[in-house]
Amino acid sequence: MPHNISMGKRGEDEALRILKKNGYRILERNYRCRHGEVDIIAEDRGAIVFVEVKTRGSDRFGPPEQSVDLRKQRHIISVSNTYLAHYGLSDHPVRFDVVCVEVRGGRCYAQIIKDAFWDGG
C-alpha cells in the first residue's frame, strides 16, 4: 500500500477512535455518491455531522485543516445534500467538522474542529 494511502487510512482510523470517544455515533465511513465522497458521517447530539479527515506526517504542507479549502468545502456540501435527500434527513440539523490528525514519532495526535465551515444556506 502506498505511503499516503496507508497514512490516510491510519488517520481515518484515529479519527473514528476520537469521534467515538467524544460521543459521536458513526453512521457511514467513506460514503460515496455521484458527487464524490465524504470520509465519515456521524450523529452527534441530534445533528448529522459530515467529517473530513486530514492527516499529515509533517508540517511541510501546512496544518491539516488548511487543506479544507472552499473548493473542498463545496464538494463536501454537495455530497451531504445528496446523503440527506437520499435518507430523508433534510430537516435534521447539519454540521461540518474536520478531524486533523498528525503523525509524529509513530504516534497519532488528533483534534476535532467542530463547525469548521457551513453551507451558507
C-alpha positions, 0 to 999 in steps of 0.5 A, a space after each residue: 500500500 502506498 505511503 499516503 494511502 496507508 497514512 490516510 487510512 491510519 488517520 481515518 482510523 484515529 479519527 473514528 477512535 476520537 469521534 467515538 470517544 467524544 460521543 459521536 455515533 458513526 453512521 457511514 465511513 467513506 460514503 460515496 455518491 455521484 458527487 464524490 465522497 465524504 470520509 465519515 458521517 456521524 450523529 452527534 447530539 441530534 445533528 448529522 455531522 459530515 467529517 473530513 479527515 486530514 492527516 499529515 506526517 509533517 508540517 511541510 504542507 501546512 496544518 491539516 485543516 488548511 487543506 479544507 479549502 472552499 473548493 473542498 468545502 463545496 464538494 463536501 456540501 454537495 455530497 451531504 445534500 445528496 446523503 440527506 435527500 437520499 435518507 430523508 434527513 433534510 430537516 435534521 440539523 447539519 454540521 461540518 467538522 474536520 478531524 486533523 490528525 498528525 503523525 509524529 514519532 509513530 504516534 497519532 495526535 488528533 483534534 476535532 474542529 467542530 463547525 469548521 465551515 457551513 453551507 451558507 444556506 
